[in-house]
């Protein structure tokens, strides 16, 4: 096996499959998550479900 073939086979095993990225902005995820929680809570209280 040549060096190029070994490098290509190693690179092929690390192909992204569309899962979550580790290098994304985590603060944005937290802010959007808490915003969703607040919106759902407001909806629940406005509809009288609680």
C-alpha positions as a printed NumPy array, in Angstrom:
array([[  0.   ,   0.   ,   0.   ],
       [  1.413,   3.36 ,  -0.965],
       [  1.42 ,   6.427,   1.255],
       [ -1.278,   8.093,  -0.855],
       [ -3.573,   5.076,  -0.669],
       [ -3.141,   4.844,   3.113],
       [ -3.92 ,   8.535,   3.53 ],
       [ -6.982,   8.279,   1.29 ],
       [ -8.375,   5.291,   3.183],
       [ -7.877,   7.06 ,   6.536],
       [ -9.582,  10.211,   5.241],
       [-12.503,   8.195,   3.877],
       [-13.177,   6.679,   7.302],
       [-13.653,  10.174,   8.814],
       [-16.324,  11.405,   6.4  ],
       [-18.995,  13.551,   8.073],
       [-22.46 ,  12.007,   8.083],
       [-24.49 ,  15.087,   8.956],
       [-24.354,  14.756,  12.736],
       [-23.8  ,  17.635,  15.156],
       [-20.569,  19.542,  14.784],
       [-18.286,  19.842,  17.791],
       [-16.912,  23.238,  16.763],
       [-20.219,  25.132,  16.53 ],
       [-21.143,  28.155,  18.651],
       [-22.445,  26.544,  21.846],
       [-23.722,  29.82 ,  23.307],
       [-26.079,  30.211,  20.332],
       [-27.451,  26.716,  20.943],
       [-28.12 ,  27.526,  24.59 ],
       [-29.796,  30.848,  23.804],
       [-32.015,  29.31 ,  21.139],
       [-32.91 ,  26.406,  23.431],
       [-33.947,  28.67 ,  26.301],
       [-35.865,  30.89 ,  23.894],
       [-37.826,  27.845,  22.758],
       [-38.539,  26.909,  26.385],
       [-39.828,  30.42 ,  27.105],
       [-42.041,  30.451,  23.999],
       [-43.556,  27.073,  24.847],
       [-44.176,  28.203,  28.443],
       [-45.927,  31.355,  27.226],
       [-48.043,  29.323,  24.808],
       [-49.041,  26.854,  27.525],
       [-50.079,  29.625,  29.918],
       [-51.969,  31.579,  27.226],
       [-53.929,  28.483,  26.25 ],
       [-54.72 ,  27.737,  29.919],
       [-53.172,  24.288,  29.825],
       [-51.402,  24.737,  33.143]])
